[in-house]
Amino acid sequence: MATDLMPGHAENPASMPLADYTAEVIGLIERGETPRGEILVERVKPLRFAEANGYDAVFEQLNGAH
């Protein structure tokens, strides 16, 4: 998230703005879309499900395709 909790995250364009994160999480809770009590914003799902879907795409996304 784009906060000052971790150095550089507030300025990182890849970081999710805190207001966007909060709005998405509250929306998921209000709609009851928290299976098994797990709350996942959309942009984290590729990381969460990388084991099931294959690591290659996530690795390339994080490290840049060569």
RODRENSE-414972 format. One record per residue: residue in one letter; x, y, z negated of N, C-alpha, C in turn. Coordinates in pm, whole numbers, plus 50000, padded with zeros to 5 digits. Layout:
<panus>
aXYZXYZXYZ
...
</panus>
This chain:
<panus>
m500824988350000500005000050000500875012550000
a500345022750053501075035450063500975043049931
t501755038549834501825045249705503295047349668
d503525054149559504885056349512505335045549414
l504555034949397504935024249305506205017149351
m506395016149479507605010049536508265020749623
p509545023049606510235033449683510045031349834
g509655042149901509515041950046508155037750098
h507315031450015506025026650065505065038050099
a505135048950026504225060150053504465066150191
e505695065650239506045071350369506025061150483
n505895048350450505955037850551504665037650632
p504735039650765503515039750846502805026250849
a503485015450814502855002250811502104999750680
s502315008250581501635006550452500185011050463
m499305003650397497885006950398497605018150299
p496945028750342496595039550249495755034250133
l496025039050014495335034349895493825036149906
a493385047249960491935049649973491285039250064
d491965035450174491435025250265491375011650196
y492435008250123492474995550049491334995049948
t491185005549870490155005949766488765004649828
a488505011849935487195011250000486904997150053
e487904990750113487694977350168487454967250056
v488224968049949488054958649837486684960449771
i486294972849746484974975349685483874970149776
g484004972349905483014967150000482914951949997
l484044945049990484044930449982483344925649855
i483624932149745483004928349618481494930949623
e481094942449672479664945949679478894936249769
r479514931649876478854922349969478974907849924
g479704905349817479884891749768480804883449855
e481694889949928482604883050020483954880349954
t483924873649840485154870349768485174855449738
p485364847049841485344832649818486444828549720
r486094819649631487024814449531487644825649448
g486984837149443487494848349366488704854949428
e489024851449552490194856949620489754868849705
i490394880149684490074892149760491194894849859
l490864894249987491854896350093491384907250187
v492144918050196491834928050298492254922350432
e491654926950540491884921250673493364920850711
r494094931550682495474932150730496404922450660
v495984916150550496844906450482496534892050526
k495434889950594495024876450631496044868950717
p496734875350812497764867850886498844862050794
l499234869350691500224864150596499634853050511
r498404854950463497764845150375497564831750445
f497204832050572496884819850643497984815250739
a499174820650725500284817150813500614802250807
e500524796350691500824782050680499874773850766
a498594777150761497594769750837497644772950986
n497944785551020497894789951159499244789951229
g500294787251157501634787251216502394799951179
y503644798051144504474809151098505064817451212
d505124811851331505824818651440505294832551468
a503984833951480503394847051512503664857051400
v503554852651276503794861651163505264865451157
f506134855851179507574858751178507914869151284
e507374867451404507644876951512507074890651479
q505884891051418505284903851382506124911151279
l506634903951180507414910251074508824913651117
n509394905851207510794907451243511014912651385
g509954914751459510084919451596510354908051691
a509564907151794509744896651894511024898851970
h511734888251997512994889052072512834883852212
</panus>
